[in-house]
């Protein structure tokens, strides 16, 4: 069977694109590295660098040489801090720094104004003002000991994904309704007793996570939200109290640990 020329042309373009992307990407994930090899910083055209799942205790200042870097993965290491040179990477769009026990993160993180995705956590010190990161669409702050939602969060109007899993937050503030682009909102594993009705003011919300909280009350208008399709209530006191006749058919209420997101 003959393959049509336009199909061959499309396949060739995809191959060329993949090759080009590979040239600008370097993965050293899971190599048991204790230091970053010097050759990493020789290719200043790098756009993606994955150093996750190693044993790194520090990142050299030479990271500042990678002026074209857009995606940087430093999660699952032994980092205690980040070099100041990293905060000069003004093209950076994605940064993962979770699972570095007791890492301290400088307020200079707010200089990375082109960030769209930021995962931080397991931190003894986290930035106090990230309001300048106006391009953020995904923000996950895990296990950082937070007792309340930082006020700067409500300035990040482009947020679509917001996750505070594993903190000590006691209240979901109604100011969260300012984040009109939110699709995913998770407060799993906190100290929340009430999920307020004001959540219904989020017109795009598809997933709401409130599992493993001492929740005593939830606004029942939440069960009728047109956009909401996933509500996680695993390990709460509401499992036996929910009036399922008020739950719309298109809403999946998670009550089993195997279903939790």
N, C-alpha and C positions, 0 to 999 in steps of 0.2 A: 504494500500500500504506500502510495506517495504521500509525503508530508507536505502540506501547503507551505509556500515560501514565507508567508507572514507568521506562521507558527514557528518556523525555524528562526526567523528574525527575533521573535519575542524571547525564545529560549536562549539565544545567543546574548541578548541584552541582559537577561537575568544572570547568566554566567559571568558576564563582564562586571555587573554591579556587585555580585557576591565577591569576586576577586578583589575589586577595589575596596570594598568594606573590610575584607580580611587584612589588607595591607595597612589599614589604619586602626587595627584592633589587636590587642595583645592580652592573652589570658594566661595567668600563672596561678590560677585557682587550685588550692589543695596541693601545693608542691612542698609543704612542710618548711617553707622559707622562714628564716630568722632575720634575714636582712634582704633588702631589695637589691637585686643585681644591678650593677652600674650601667649595663647595656640598655636597660629599660629607658633611660633618660637620653639616649643617643638619637632615637627616632623622634624628633620634635614634631612630626606630623601626626602622631598618635591622637586618635579621637576617643578611643575607648581603652581603659586599662582595668583589668580584673585581678586584684591581689587578695581576694577573699579566701577564707578558710586556710590561713597559714598561721605562723607563730610570730608574726612581726610585732616588735615592741616599739618601733618608731618608723616614720617615713622621712627620708632625707629631704633637705631643702631643695635638692635638684628637681623635685616634683614641679617646681615653678618654671622649669624649662619647657614643659609640655603645654605650650600656649594654646594649642588647638584642642585640648582635651575637653570632651563633652560629657563623658560618662566614666565615673570612677567608683569602683567597688572595693571597700576596705573592711567590710563586715567579717566577723568571725576571726579576729586576730587578738593580739594582746596589747593593743595600743593604749597609751595613757594620755596622749595629747596628739594634736595635729600641728604640723609646721605652719608658720605664718605664711610661707611661700604659697601654700595651697590656696589661701584666700585671695591670691592674685590671679587665679585661673578664671578669667572673666567670660570664658565661653562655656563653662561647666553648666550642664543641664540636669545631670543625675548624680546623686551622691548617696552612697550607702555606708553608714558607719555604726550599725548596730552590732551587738554581740562583741563588744570590746569592754570587758569588765572594768568599771570604775574610770572610764575615760573622761577627761575634762575637755569640754568643747568651748573654744573662745567665742566671745561676742562678735569677733571679726567674721564669723560665718555669714553675717548679714551683708557682707560685701559681694557675695556671690549672687548678684541680682538676676541672673538668667536661669537660676535653678528652677526646674519644673517638678522634680521629684527629690524628696529628702527623707531618708530613713535614719533616725537617730534613736539611741536607747542604751540601757545598761550604763547610764552616765551618772557620775556623782555631781557633775557641774554641766548644765546645759545653757545655751544662750538665752538671755532674758528679753531680747528684742529681735524678732525676725520679721517685723512688719514691713521691712524694705524689700522682702522677697515677693514682690507683687506678681511674679510669673508662676509661683508655685501652684501646681495642680494636685500633687500628692504629698501629704505630710503624715508621717508615722513617728510618734514619740512613744517608745515602749520602755516600760520598767525604769522610769527615770525618777520615781518617788514623788511625782507631782500630786499635790492635794487639790489643785484647782486648774481649770483650763486657762492657760496664759492669755492675757487680754489681746496680745498682738495677733492671735489667731483670727480674730474677727475682722482684721484689716485685710486678710488674704482672700479677696473676693473671687479669685479664679479657682479656689480649691474645689476639687471633685471628690477626693478621697481624704478622709481625716480619721486617724486611728490613735487612740490613747490606751491601748491594751496594757494591763499589768501595772497600773499606777495606783494612787490612793485617792482619786478624785471622788468627792462626795456629792457633787451636784452637776447636772447638765444645765448650763446657763442658757436662758432664752435668747441671748445674743447670738447663739449659733444659727439662728434663723436668718441672720444677715448673709450667710453663705449660700446664696441661692443656686449655685451650681453643684452643690453637694449631691453625689450619687451614693456614696458609701460613708457611713458614720459608725465608728465602733468605740464603745466604752467597755468592752469585755474585761472582766477581772479588775474591777475597781471597788469602791465603797458606796455606790449609788443606791439610794433608797426610793427614788422617784424618777420616772421618765415623764417629763412634762408635755402637756398638750401642744405647746408652742412648736414642737417638732413638726407638726402638720403644716407649718408655714414653709417647709422645704419642698418645692414643687417637683424636684427631680430625684428625690431620695428613693433609691432602689433597695438598699440594705441598711438595716439598723441593728447593731450588735450591743446587747446589754447583758450577756451571759455572765454567770458567776458574780453577781452583785446581790446585796441584801435588799432587793427591790420589794417594796410593799405596795406601790401604786404605779399605774401606767395610764396615761390619758387614752381613753378608749377610742377617741377620734383617730388615733394612730392606726388602728386596725382597718380603717376605711380610707386611708390615703391612696389616691389613684395610682401613684407611681411606685408605692412600696410593694415589693414582692418577696422580701426576705426579712424576717424578724427573729433574731436569735435570743432566746430566753432560757438557755440551758442553765441548770443549777441555780435558779432563782426560786423565790417563794410564790411565784405567780402561776407555776405550772398547773396547779389544781384549781386556781381561781379564775382563769381566763374564760370568758363567756364565748365559746367558739361559735355560737350562732351569730355573733356580731363580727366575725372575721370574714372578710370577703374571700371568695373562692380562689382568687389569683394570688393570695398571700400565703406563703409557707412559713409557719411558725415553728422554729427549731426548738425542740425540747430534749434532744438526745445528744450526748457528748460527741458521738460519731458524726454529727451533722454540723458541728460548730465551725464557723469561719474564722 
